[in-house]
C-alpha cells in the first residue's frame, strides 16, 4: 500500500508539473537548450546555437511520464519459465529542473520520481554546461567558446549515439520503440567532457572514473576515457546525413566497469527470465574493465529514417572475451507534420564472457509505430520478439528461450 501510494503521489506531482512546466516554458526560455517534445526529434548533441538573451537567473521545471501495457509470453525448452499475464506495468515518472545560472552557463538535474528498480524518488544525476566563460571575464576565450561546449557533473556521458534514442526511465519520447538496445551503453558517473561543433564536424573528448557507486578506497580508483568524432549535416531540404564513431577505454584500477550496467531505472520488459531481475532482458558483458567502439550512421530522407549500430566491447582482463552488437532501425514518418510513424528495429548481440566461455547469442525484433497526439504526447504500439541461442544457454533456463508479444506505451514529455 505504501509503494502504491508513492506511485499515485508521483502521478499527481507530474500533473501539477505539467501545468507549471507549460508556464515556465513560455516565460523562462533558456540558452543553448532544446525543449523536450516532437520538435526535438533526432536531436543528438544540442547545437552550438543560441537565440536567447540572458536576463538573470531562470528556472524551467519539466517532466516525463510513461506507462506501458504488456502482453508478452515466454518459453524455453524445459517449459520452466514463469507464466506472464497481460497487464499494466509500473508507471514511471521523471522530474527535470533546468536553471540558467549565468550567460552561457546552465545546470540540468533529473530525479526519478518512480522507477522499476527503486520505489522511492531519487536523483538520477545532473551536470553543469558551459557555452561561454563570461563568468571569468566578459568575452573570455569567446572565439574558442563559439565552437566549444564544456560539461561536468554526475550524469550520462556522450559515448555512442544510442543514448540519444533510448528511454531514460520515463523520458521515452525520443525512443521510437518500447525497449532500449540489448547492450545498453548508458551510465551516470562523475565526468568532464569537451565537445567541439563546427560546420557539421563533431569532436568529443572526456573522462570519468568508471564508477556508478562512489567510494574513495584503494583498489577502486580507476578511470575511463571516451570520445567521439563525426559529421552531421542537413545536405539539402530533403536529406540529412550523420556518421559518428565513438571509443571508450577503462583501466584496471576499478573493481567493475559500468558502461553496460549503469541504468538504475530497470528494463522495460517485465518478468523476463534471464537471471538479471529488474534489468532483464538486457545483455551486460560485465567486464571489470574494457575497450569499446561504437559506429552509428543516421540518414533521414524526407519521411524515411535509418539509424544503425555497430559496437564491439572487449575485456581488458586476462580472462579475455568480447561481444559484438548490431542494430538497425528503419522508420517512415507520415504526413506533413510527421505525427505518425511506422517501422522496425533489428538488434543482435553475440560473444563470449571469457576466452574459455561458450558463445552467447541473443537477438530481438521490434515492429510497430507511434502517434504524436500533440508535440508532447506520444502513443506507441509494438510487436517484440527476442530469442536466445549459442552454447552458453545449453542446459539453462534460456535454452531455446524466447519471449514475444505486444506492448503499448503512452509517453508525456514537457
KACORLIN-V999369 format. One record per backbone hydrogen bond with DSSP energy under -0.5 kcal/mol. NH is the residue of the N-H (numbers start at 1). CO is the residue of the C=O. If there is no record, write none. Layout:
# KACORLIN-V999369
((NH | CO) (NH | CO))
This chain:
# KACORLIN-V999369
((5 | 1) (6 | 2) (7 | 3) (8 | 4) (9 | 5) (10 | 6) (11 | 7) (12 | 8) (13 | 9) (14 | 10) (15 | 11) (16 | 12) (17 | 13) (18 | 14) (19 | 15) (20 | 16) (21 | 17) (22 | 18) (23 | 19) (24 | 20) (25 | 21) (26 | 22) (27 | 23) (28 | 24) (33 | 30) (35 | 33) (38 | 375) (40 | 37) (41 | 38) (43 | 40) (44 | 42) (49 | 47) (55 | 53) (55 | 56) (58 | 100) (60 | 98) (62 | 60) (62 | 96) (64 | 94) (65 | 412) (66 | 92) (67 | 410) (69 | 408) (70 | 87) (71 | 406) (73 | 404) (75 | 402) (77 | 399) (79 | 76) (87 | 70) (87 | 85) (89 | 68) (92 | 66) (93 | 114) (94 | 64) (95 | 111) (96 | 62) (97 | 109) (98 | 60) (99 | 107) (100 | 58) (101 | 99) (101 | 105) (102 | 105) (105 | 102) (106 | 129) (107 | 99) (108 | 127) (109 | 97) (110 | 125) (111 | 95) (112 | 122) (113 | 93) (113 | 111) (114 | 93) (115 | 118) (116 | 265) (117 | 265) (122 | 112) (124 | 110) (125 | 110) (126 | 154) (127 | 108) (128 | 152) (129 | 106) (130 | 150) (131 | 104) (132 | 104) (133 | 140) (136 | 133) (137 | 133) (140 | 137) (142 | 139) (145 | 141) (146 | 142) (146 | 143) (147 | 144) (148 | 144) (149 | 195) (150 | 130) (151 | 193) (152 | 128) (153 | 191) (154 | 126) (155 | 189) (157 | 187) (159 | 157) (160 | 158) (164 | 161) (165 | 162) (168 | 166) (168 | 171) (169 | 167) (170 | 168) (171 | 168) (172 | 170) (175 | 172) (176 | 174) (184 | 182) (185 | 183) (186 | 184) (186 | 259) (189 | 155) (189 | 187) (191 | 153) (192 | 207) (193 | 151) (194 | 205) (195 | 149) (196 | 203) (197 | 147) (198 | 201) (201 | 198) (202 | 230) (203 | 196) (204 | 228) (205 | 194) (206 | 226) (207 | 192) (208 | 224) (209 | 190) (214 | 212) (217 | 215) (220 | 217) (221 | 253) (224 | 208) (225 | 249) (226 | 206) (227 | 247) (228 | 204) (229 | 245) (230 | 202) (231 | 243) (232 | 200) (233 | 241) (235 | 233) (235 | 239) (236 | 239) (240 | 300) (241 | 233) (242 | 298) (243 | 231) (244 | 296) (245 | 229) (246 | 294) (247 | 227) (248 | 292) (249 | 225) (250 | 290) (251 | 223) (254 | 251) (257 | 287) (258 | 210) (261 | 258) (262 | 186) (262 | 258) (264 | 262) (266 | 263) (267 | 278) (270 | 268) (272 | 269) (274 | 272) (279 | 276) (280 | 277) (282 | 279) (283 | 182) (285 | 283) (291 | 314) (292 | 248) (293 | 312) (294 | 246) (295 | 310) (296 | 244) (298 | 242) (299 | 306) (300 | 240) (301 | 304) (302 | 238) (302 | 300) (304 | 301) (305 | 331) (306 | 299) (307 | 329) (308 | 297) (309 | 327) (310 | 295) (311 | 325) (312 | 293) (313 | 323) (314 | 291) (315 | 321) (316 | 289) (317 | 289) (320 | 317) (322 | 352) (323 | 313) (324 | 350) (325 | 311) (326 | 348) (327 | 309) (328 | 346) (329 | 307) (330 | 344) (331 | 305) (332 | 342) (333 | 303) (334 | 332) (334 | 340) (338 | 335) (339 | 334) (340 | 334) (341 | 370) (342 | 332) (343 | 368) (344 | 330) (345 | 366) (346 | 328) (347 | 364) (348 | 326) (349 | 362) (350 | 324) (351 | 360) (352 | 322) (355 | 319) (357 | 354) (360 | 351) (361 | 389) (362 | 349) (363 | 387) (364 | 347) (365 | 385) (366 | 345) (367 | 383) (368 | 343) (369 | 381) (370 | 341) (371 | 379) (372 | 339) (373 | 371) (373 | 377) (374 | 377) (377 | 374) (378 | 411) (379 | 371) (380 | 409) (381 | 369) (382 | 407) (383 | 367) (384 | 405) (385 | 365) (386 | 403) (387 | 363) (388 | 401) (389 | 361) (392 | 359) (393 | 390) (394 | 391) (396 | 393) (399 | 396) (401 | 398) (402 | 75) (403 | 386) (404 | 73) (405 | 384) (406 | 71) (407 | 382) (408 | 69) (409 | 380) (410 | 67) (411 | 378) (412 | 65) (413 | 376) (414 | 63))
